[in-house]
Structures are given as structure tokens and as C-alpha cells.
């Protein structure tokens, strides 16, 4: 990971201690700005896709009925309505 530039560290060969260093990249170059911009655009596109899929699944009656049958039902006794810290006073 150190050789690949994924992390910035040095290993003391005598005692095997690892020292972590600051990332030398200053994030000031046009190339880095373009890289960050591209990464943000990819993340935004992925987020949009996930939102669309979530909305589709949320409205799919066959999926919801299947999930509803498979999920165990909860009783009101399954939930602790008063936090533990207030019951031992």
C-alpha cells in the first residue's frame, strides 16, 4: 500500500515501527481538480441511480408483499418504550 501510494508512511527497518505521513498532494493542480470533479460527478450519478431504484422498489407491490410475508411481525412488547436508565431510579 505504501509503494502503491495508497497510504503515506515509512517503516523503520530496525524496529518495524510504522510512521504515517501527511499526503504530499496539495490538491491545487488542474489535474487534481478535474479528478475530484469527475469523482463527484460519478458519485452523484450513482446516487441518482440508487434513488431511482429505491423509488421503484418502494412502489413495487409484488416486492412489498413478498418482503412483508418474509419479515417477522413485531409485537408492541418487542419495543422498550422507557429507556433503561430511567427505570432503575
Secondary structure by P-SEA (a helix, b strand, c coil): cccccccccccccccbbbbbbccccccccaaaaaaaaaaaaaaaaaaaaaaaaaaaaaacaaaaaaaaaabbbbccccccccccccccc
